Amino acid sequence: MAGQDGFVHLHVHSEYSMLDGAARVSQLMEAVSAQGMPAIAVTDHGNTFGAFDFWKQARDRGVKPIIGIEAYLTPGTHRGDRSRVRWGDGGGDDVSGGGAYTHMTMLSETTEGMHNLFRLSSLSSIEGYYFKPRMDRELLQRYATGLIATTGCPSSEIHTRLRLGQYQEAREAAAEFQAIFGRDNFFCEIMDHGLEIERRVQNDLLAIAKDLKIPLVATNDLHYTHQHDAKSHEALLCVQSGSRLDDPNRFKFDGDGYYLKSAAEMRHLFRELPEACDNTLLIAERCKSDFNTSANYMPRFPVPDGETEQSWFV
């Protein structure tokens, strides 16, 4: 799968990123197949609801599916702690969600890893919900087997620390996550949507990656399939935030670059860091997780002697 001109998208929000992702799985798979991309991940916000639907449709199209999640993490606290955390003055550069959570991209390398991702997703809702379903470091340590993780997007712990000028704390967090997932399973994720919030931390992010020998991986924060879908995505965000398109202060994304960019576009965007694109292909080669579609997962219930489930319950 490795090559000098290919690319695999590893940060993707489908329709299962509720009121945020506008990329319908069927349309996304059609576009991926049309572009000849060998694989793609889906990393929906805080859930794996679409995992099987995505896996099946990708397989049907001859595309390798990579099951992932953009997880919400507690800001260094226990998942049961409902307090807000500030690392700075509480401004726009501080911990996202008003101090409730940070972000991290995670991918299943193996079927065991996929099952661990399902466990993490469930437990984050059952035990860690505070505005969003949140994981903590203890859960990550317990279920890290079979997973690949990255430093994440601008809402991640490492980006947030860097924006606040806390380089040492950012480096310590990166080293801790590297230890949790393993040196070969933790990547430095770099994005470029032309945003100041990305570019202002890039030099420090690359310095940490070099210092800790964390390999780079390039991503595009995909939220819709085609560039012309940006307007529809704006309307979806209005539904999420309860605002109107004519509201100048509404929540919206800057620019229209959050689509399925071609391999050539991504290679050009990261032409000074080609290894970051190469590593998307290497990660895709490593990842292989499957569902057992022949198994019967329906629960069995005890019934009195002489009865069957059919006779007793129906």
N, C-alpha and C positions, 0 to 999 in steps of 0.2 A: 504493500500500500504506500510505502514511502516513495517520494519523488520530489523533483525540484520545482514542480509547477502546480502541485495539488494543495488542497486545504480541506480540513474538516471542522465544521462549526461545533463548538463544545459548550456554548453558553446560549441557550435557546429557550424562549418562553412561548409555549403553545397556548391554545384556548383554555387549558387547565390551570394556567396562572390567572386566577379569577379576577375579572374586570381589569386586567393588566396586559395579558398576552392576547394578541389578535391574530396569531398564526394558527389557523385551523390545521389539524394534523394532516388531513387528506390533501389540502392544497400545498402544504409544506413538503410532503413526500413527493408530490407531483413535480414540484420545482427542483427539489434535490436530485431526483432521478433525471430530470431534463438537463440539469447542469453536469451530470455525470459524476457527481460527488460519491465517493465510496461509502461514506458513513455520515451519521449526524447524531448528536446528543439532544436530549430534551432535559432541561433543568428548570422545572417549574418552581414558582415561589412557594416554599414551605410544604409542598406535598408531592406525592407520587401517584396521584389519582389517574393520570393518563398513561401510566407505564405500559400496561398491556395493550391498550388501543394503539399507542405509538409503536410498540414492538411489532405487533402484527402487521400494521400497515407498512412499516419500513421493510419488513421481511418480504411482504407481498410485492414490493417494488424493487427488490434486489438491493436494498440499501441496508448497511449494517447499523442496527439500532444500539445506542449507548444510553443506558438508563441513568439519569442523574437527578440532581435537585439543586436549586439555589436555596440553601438552608438559612434559617434565621438562628443566630447564636446569641446567647446571653452575653452581655458585656463584661465577661469575667466573673459573673456571679453564678450561684447555684440556680438551676432551672426553676426551683420552687420559690425563689426570691422575686417578689413583685415590685421591688424598689427601682426607681429610675437612677441611672448612673451618668455622671458627667465627668469627662476627662479634661474638659476645658472650661470655658465660660458659659457654655450652654447655647452658643450661637449656631449658625448653620453648618459649621465645620465639625460640630460635636457628634456624639453618638446618635445614630438615626432612631426614628420612632420616638423622639422625645426622650432618649436615654434608655430605651427598652431593649434594643437588639442591634446586632451587626449582621453582615451577610457572609456566606462562604459558598463557593461552588464545589460540588462533590459529584463524582462519577463512579459507577460500578465497573470494576475491572473484571469481576467474576460473578457467577450466579450467587455464590455465598455473599459477595459484596452487595449484590442487589437485595438479597434478603435482609442484610444488615441495614441497608438504606431504608427499607420498608419499616424495620423496627425503629430506627431513629426517627423517621417521619411520624410514626404512630405515637411514640413516647413523647415527642416534642409537643404534640397536641394534648395528650392525656396528662402529662406531668409538668410541661413547661409553658403552657399558654399564658401569654401576657401581651395583649394586642395582636401578637402573631405566635404561631407554634414554634417554640424555641428549644434548641439543643444546648447543652453545656459541655464543658470539657470532659466531665466524668462520663457522659454518654458517648462522646467521641472516642475516648480511650477504650470503652467497653466494646464498641462495634466498628472499629476502624479497619478490621480485616477485610481485604478485598476491595478497598475503596481508594480512589485517587482524589486528592483535594487540591485546591489552589488558594492563592492569597485573596482572590475575590475581586469584586467591583469596588467603586468608590465608597460604598456603604460598609465595606469590610472593616474589621478591627485594624488591620495593618494600614490601610489607606487613611482611616480616621486619625490614627496616631500620627501619621506623617503630616497630614494637613494641620494638625495642632502643634507641629514642631517637636514632637516627641519621638525622635529617631530611635533612641535606645529602647524605648518601650515597644516600638514597632518591630525592631530587630528581635527582641526577646519573644514577642508573640509569634513571629515567623519561625524562630528556632523551636518554640514549643510545639507548634503545629507540625513542623517537620519531624519532630521526635514522635508525635502521636501517630502520624500516618506512615512514617518511614521515609528515609532519604530519597528513595526512588519513586515515591508516591505523592510527593508534594511539589507543586509547580508555582512559579511566579506568573500570575495572569496579567497580561497587559492589554489594554483597550485603547482605541483612538477614535473617538467620535467628534474630534475637534473641540473638545470641552476643556475649559481652563481647569476644572476640578480634577481632570485626569492628568493633564500635562504638568501641573505644578508639583506633583509628587513623583513623577516618572524617574527623575534622576536618583532620588533617594531610594525608590523601589528597586531600581536596577543595581544600586550599590549594595543593598541588602542581599539581593539575589546572587551577586558576585561573591560577597563575603561568605555567605552560607552555602555557596555552590548549589543554589536552587535553579533548576532549568526553567527557561522561559516558555510560555505558551500564549499565543495570540488568540483573542476572541473578539467577537462582535456581539454586543448585547441585543440579540435578535428578539424583537417583539412583534414583528409582522413579516409576512412572506416577501412582498414586493415593495419597492420604494413608494409606489403610488398608493399603498395602503396606509401611509402615514396619517392622512386626514381621517380615515375611519378609526385609526387608533386614538387620535385626539378625542373623537366622540366617545369612545369607550372609556377613556380616562375621565371624561365629564360625568359619565354615569357613576364611576367609582367615587368621585369626589363631590357629587351632587351640585355640579356647577354647569354653566352654559358655555357654548363655544364663543359667544360674544363677550365673555367675561375676560378682560385683559389680565386679571390676576389668577386665573385658573391654573391648576396643576397641569403641566404639559412637559413633553420632552423637548430638548433643544435640538433642532435639526431633524432631518428625515433619513438618517443613516442606519436605522435599527432594523435592517431587513437582511434577507439571505444574499449577502454579497458574494460575488463569484470568487473563485480561487485567485483569479488574476487581480481583482480589486484588493483582496486581502494581502496578496503578495506585494502589491505596489504600496499599500498603506504601511506595511512593515518591512519595506525593502532594506532598511538599515539593520534589521534584526531578523534575517531569514530563518535562523534556527527556531524562532518562536512559531513560525508557520510549519516548519519541518516537524516540530514536536506534536502538532495536532494530529499528524498522520501516524506518528509513533504511538501516541496514546490510543488512537483508534485501533491500531494493530493489536495492542495489548488487551483491549476490552472485548469480552465475550460473555454475555449472560443470557440465559434462556429460561423460558417458562415451560413447565411440563403440562402440555395441553391435553394429555391423555389421563391425567389423574382426576379423581373425584374428591373434591375438597368440601363437599357438603358435610356438615356435622352429623354425628350419630347420637341419638338420644336413647337412654334406657326406657324400656316399656315393661309392663307387667307380663308375667308368664302367660303364654297363650295368645299374646297380642303381637302385632307388627307395628312398625311406625305408621304404615298406611291405615291400619284398622284403628289404632289408638288416637291418632291425631286428625285423621280425615273423616 
